[in-house]
Protein backbone atom coordinates (compact mmCIF):
# COMPACT_ATOMS: atom_id res chain seq x y z
CA UNK A 1 0.00 0.00 0.00
CA UNK A 2 2.88 2.38 0.65
CA UNK A 3 4.09 1.79 -2.90
CA UNK A 4 0.62 2.76 -4.13
CA UNK A 5 0.83 6.00 -2.15
CA UNK A 6 4.31 6.73 -3.51
CA UNK A 7 3.07 6.32 -7.07
CA UNK A 8 0.39 8.91 -6.35
CA UNK A 9 2.83 11.31 -4.68
CA UNK A 10 5.29 10.96 -7.56
CA UNK A 11 2.56 11.92 -10.03
CA UNK A 12 1.68 15.22 -8.34
CA UNK A 13 4.94 16.37 -6.71
CA UNK A 14 8.26 16.89 -8.41
CA UNK A 15 11.82 18.14 -8.10
CA UNK A 16 12.06 21.55 -6.49
CA UNK A 17 8.66 21.44 -4.79
CA UNK A 18 8.52 22.56 -1.17
CA UNK A 19 6.08 20.35 0.76
CA UNK A 20 4.60 20.06 4.23
CA UNK A 21 4.04 16.58 5.63
CA UNK A 22 1.71 15.96 8.58
CA UNK A 23 2.10 12.94 10.88
CA UNK A 24 5.34 11.85 9.23
CA UNK A 25 6.13 8.95 11.58
CA UNK A 26 9.63 7.59 10.94
CA UNK A 27 10.04 9.68 7.79
CA UNK A 28 9.82 7.01 5.08
CA UNK A 29 7.63 9.11 2.79
CA UNK A 30 9.65 12.29 3.33
CA UNK A 31 12.89 10.48 2.47
CA UNK A 32 11.32 8.90 -0.63
CA UNK A 33 10.40 12.36 -1.89
CA UNK A 34 13.79 13.78 -0.89
CA UNK A 35 15.49 11.24 -3.14
CA UNK A 36 13.46 12.75 -5.98
CA UNK A 37 14.68 16.26 -5.23
CA UNK A 38 11.64 17.40 -3.25
CA UNK A 39 12.08 19.56 -0.14
CA UNK A 40 9.93 18.37 2.77
CA UNK A 41 9.14 19.87 6.16
CA UNK A 42 7.87 16.83 8.05
CA UNK A 43 6.02 17.05 11.37
CA UNK A 44 4.95 14.51 13.98
CA UNK A 45 3.78 14.63 17.58
CA UNK A 46 6.15 11.83 18.66
CA UNK A 47 9.70 12.72 19.78
CA UNK A 48 10.72 9.08 19.32
CA UNK A 49 9.44 9.00 15.74
CA UNK A 50 11.22 12.24 14.84
CA UNK A 51 14.47 11.03 16.45
CA UNK A 52 14.30 7.85 14.37
CA UNK A 53 13.49 9.84 11.22
CA UNK A 54 16.47 12.15 11.74
CA UNK A 55 18.72 9.15 12.31
CA UNK A 56 17.53 7.47 9.11
CA UNK A 57 17.89 10.69 7.10
CA UNK A 58 21.66 10.63 7.72
CA UNK A 59 21.89 8.05 4.94
CA UNK A 60 20.68 10.59 2.35
CA UNK A 61 23.46 11.90 0.13
CA UNK A 62 23.27 14.61 -2.52
CA UNK A 63 19.57 15.34 -2.01
CA UNK A 64 17.58 17.76 0.17
CA UNK A 65 17.39 16.44 3.73
CA UNK A 66 13.89 16.60 5.22
CA UNK A 67 13.39 19.15 7.96
CA UNK A 68 11.85 17.01 10.72
CA UNK A 69 9.90 18.86 13.41
CA UNK A 70 8.20 17.67 16.61
CA UNK A 71 4.82 19.30 16.12
CA UNK A 72 1.24 18.12 16.70
CA UNK A 73 -1.09 18.73 13.78
CA UNK A 74 -3.33 20.73 16.10
CA UNK A 75 -0.48 23.25 16.50
CA UNK A 76 0.33 23.92 12.85
CA UNK A 77 -0.12 27.64 13.48
CA UNK A 78 3.12 27.61 15.51
CA UNK A 79 5.21 26.30 12.61
CA UNK A 80 7.76 28.87 11.52
CA UNK A 81 8.11 29.08 7.75
CA UNK A 82 9.09 31.84 5.34
CA UNK A 83 7.37 30.85 2.08
CA UNK A 84 4.02 29.26 1.35
CA UNK A 85 4.26 25.55 0.60
CA UNK A 86 3.74 24.10 -2.88
CA UNK A 87 1.78 21.19 -1.46
CA UNK A 88 1.03 19.03 1.56
CA UNK A 89 0.33 15.41 2.35
CA UNK A 90 -0.49 13.08 5.22
CA UNK A 91 -0.12 9.31 4.91
CA UNK A 92 -1.77 6.35 6.62
CA UNK A 93 -4.43 7.84 8.86
CA UNK A 94 -2.49 10.38 10.91
CA UNK A 95 -5.35 12.83 10.47
CA UNK A 96 -7.80 10.26 11.85
CA UNK A 97 -6.33 11.09 15.26
CA UNK A 98 -7.41 14.72 14.89
CA UNK A 99 -10.85 15.61 16.23
CA UNK A 100 -11.29 18.89 14.32
CA UNK A 101 -10.51 18.63 10.61
CA UNK A 102 -12.08 22.05 9.98
CA UNK A 103 -9.32 23.64 12.06
CA UNK A 104 -6.65 21.74 10.09
CA UNK A 105 -8.22 22.97 6.86
CA UNK A 106 -8.08 26.59 8.02
CA UNK A 107 -4.43 26.29 9.06
CA UNK A 108 -3.37 24.57 5.83
CA UNK A 109 -5.30 27.12 3.82
CA UNK A 110 -3.02 29.81 5.24
CA UNK A 111 0.16 27.81 4.59
CA UNK A 112 -0.32 26.56 1.02
CA UNK A 113 -0.13 28.51 -2.22
CA UNK A 114 -3.31 28.95 -4.26
CA UNK A 115 -3.51 25.96 -6.60
CA UNK A 116 -1.31 23.81 -4.33
CA UNK A 117 -2.02 20.06 -4.23
CA UNK A 118 -2.82 18.23 -1.01
CA UNK A 119 -2.86 14.42 -0.75
CA UNK A 120 -4.48 12.78 2.28
CA UNK A 121 -4.50 9.05 3.06
CA UNK A 122 -7.15 8.35 5.68
CA UNK A 123 -8.98 5.36 7.13
CA UNK A 124 -12.00 4.05 5.27
CA UNK A 125 -15.39 4.07 6.93
CA UNK A 126 -16.72 0.68 5.77
CA UNK A 127 -14.26 -2.21 5.35
CA UNK A 128 -15.70 -5.69 4.60
CA UNK A 129 -12.35 -7.36 5.40
CA UNK A 130 -12.35 -5.93 8.92
CA UNK A 131 -16.00 -6.69 9.61
CA UNK A 132 -15.62 -10.30 8.48
CA UNK A 133 -12.35 -10.81 10.41
CA UNK A 134 -13.64 -9.61 13.77
CA UNK A 135 -17.04 -11.26 13.42
CA UNK A 136 -15.25 -14.54 12.71
CA UNK A 137 -13.28 -14.02 15.93
CA UNK A 138 -16.40 -13.27 17.97
CA UNK A 139 -15.76 -9.54 18.40
CA UNK A 140 -18.72 -7.58 16.97
CA UNK A 141 -17.69 -4.39 18.80
CA UNK A 142 -14.45 -4.16 16.80
CA UNK A 143 -16.21 -5.31 13.66
CA UNK A 144 -18.43 -2.22 13.75
CA UNK A 145 -16.08 0.35 15.27
CA UNK A 146 -15.56 2.23 12.01
CA UNK A 147 -19.28 2.41 11.38
CA UNK A 148 -19.82 3.89 14.85
CA UNK A 149 -17.37 6.68 14.07
CA UNK A 150 -14.79 6.64 16.89
CA UNK A 151 -12.72 4.10 18.80
CA UNK A 152 -10.49 4.39 21.85
CA UNK A 153 -7.24 2.42 21.72
CA UNK A 154 -5.98 1.85 25.26
CA UNK A 155 -2.95 -0.26 24.36
CA UNK A 156 -0.86 2.87 23.76
CA UNK A 157 1.15 4.72 26.41
CA UNK A 158 -1.57 7.34 26.21
CA UNK A 159 -5.09 6.35 25.24
CA UNK A 160 -5.53 7.14 21.54
CA UNK A 161 -8.90 8.12 20.10
CA UNK A 162 -9.32 7.42 16.40
CA UNK A 163 -12.02 9.13 14.36
CA UNK A 164 -13.43 7.29 11.36
CA UNK A 165 -14.61 9.99 8.97
CA UNK A 166 -16.78 9.32 5.97
CA UNK A 167 -15.62 10.60 2.60
CA UNK A 168 -18.34 13.26 2.69
CA UNK A 169 -17.24 14.42 6.13
CA UNK A 170 -13.64 14.79 4.93
CA UNK A 171 -14.66 16.68 1.81
CA UNK A 172 -16.93 18.95 3.85
CA UNK A 173 -14.21 19.70 6.41
CA UNK A 174 -11.71 20.79 3.76
CA UNK A 175 -14.27 22.23 1.35
CA UNK A 176 -13.93 25.85 2.47
CA UNK A 177 -10.27 26.04 1.40
CA UNK A 178 -9.79 23.06 -0.92
CA UNK A 179 -11.57 21.42 -3.85
CA UNK A 180 -11.57 17.64 -4.26
CA UNK A 181 -9.82 16.51 -7.45
CA UNK A 182 -10.36 12.77 -7.04
CA UNK A 183 -9.98 9.82 -4.71
CA UNK A 184 -9.21 6.11 -4.72
CA UNK A 185 -9.35 3.27 -2.22
CA UNK A 186 -6.48 1.12 -0.96
CA UNK A 187 -6.99 -2.16 0.83
CA UNK A 188 -10.19 -3.54 -0.69
CA UNK A 189 -8.57 -6.89 -1.50
CA UNK A 190 -5.49 -6.53 0.68
CA UNK A 191 -6.14 -7.51 4.32
CA UNK A 192 -5.65 -4.94 7.12
CA UNK A 193 -2.18 -4.57 8.61
CA UNK A 194 -3.13 -6.41 11.79
CA UNK A 195 -3.49 -9.52 9.60
CA UNK A 196 0.24 -9.49 8.81
CA UNK A 197 0.64 -13.04 10.09
CA UNK A 198 -1.90 -14.19 7.51
CA UNK A 199 -0.09 -12.25 4.79
CA UNK A 200 3.25 -13.80 5.80
CA UNK A 201 1.79 -17.28 5.46
CA UNK A 202 0.42 -16.61 1.98
CA UNK A 203 2.90 -14.24 0.28
CA UNK A 204 2.00 -15.18 -3.31
CA UNK A 205 -1.69 -14.63 -2.65
CA UNK A 206 -0.96 -11.36 -0.86
CA UNK A 207 1.07 -10.11 -3.84
CA UNK A 208 -1.77 -11.00 -6.19
CA UNK A 209 -4.27 -9.21 -3.95
CA UNK A 210 -2.05 -6.15 -3.93
CA UNK A 211 -1.99 -6.06 -7.73
CA UNK A 212 -5.76 -6.44 -7.88
CA UNK A 213 -6.06 -3.68 -5.30
CA UNK A 214 -4.06 -1.25 -7.45
CA UNK A 215 -6.28 -2.01 -10.46
CA UNK A 216 -9.69 -1.56 -8.83
CA UNK A 217 -8.80 1.12 -6.27
CA UNK A 218 -10.15 3.94 -8.40
CA UNK A 219 -13.39 2.22 -9.33
CA UNK A 220 -16.74 2.39 -7.55
CA UNK A 221 -17.81 0.62 -5.42
CA UNK A 222 -14.33 -0.69 -4.49
CA UNK A 223 -12.88 2.71 -3.61
CA UNK A 224 -15.64 3.29 -1.06
CA UNK A 225 -15.15 -0.04 0.74
CA UNK A 226 -11.37 -0.08 1.26
CA UNK A 227 -9.21 0.10 4.36
CA UNK A 228 -7.81 3.48 3.31
CA UNK A 229 -9.00 6.27 1.09
CA UNK A 230 -6.50 8.43 -0.80
CA UNK A 231 -7.86 11.89 -1.61
CA UNK A 232 -6.42 14.59 -3.86
CA UNK A 233 -7.36 18.20 -3.09
CA UNK A 234 -6.37 21.48 -4.69
CA UNK A 235 -6.10 24.75 -2.78
CA UNK A 236 -8.67 27.13 -4.12
CA UNK A 237 -7.61 30.56 -5.36
CA UNK A 238 -7.57 33.33 -2.83
CA UNK A 239 -10.71 35.47 -2.96
Order of alpha helices (4+ residues) and beta strands (2+ residues): alpha-beta-alpha-beta-alpha-beta-beta-alpha-beta-alpha-alpha-alpha-beta-beta-alpha-beta-alpha-alpha-beta
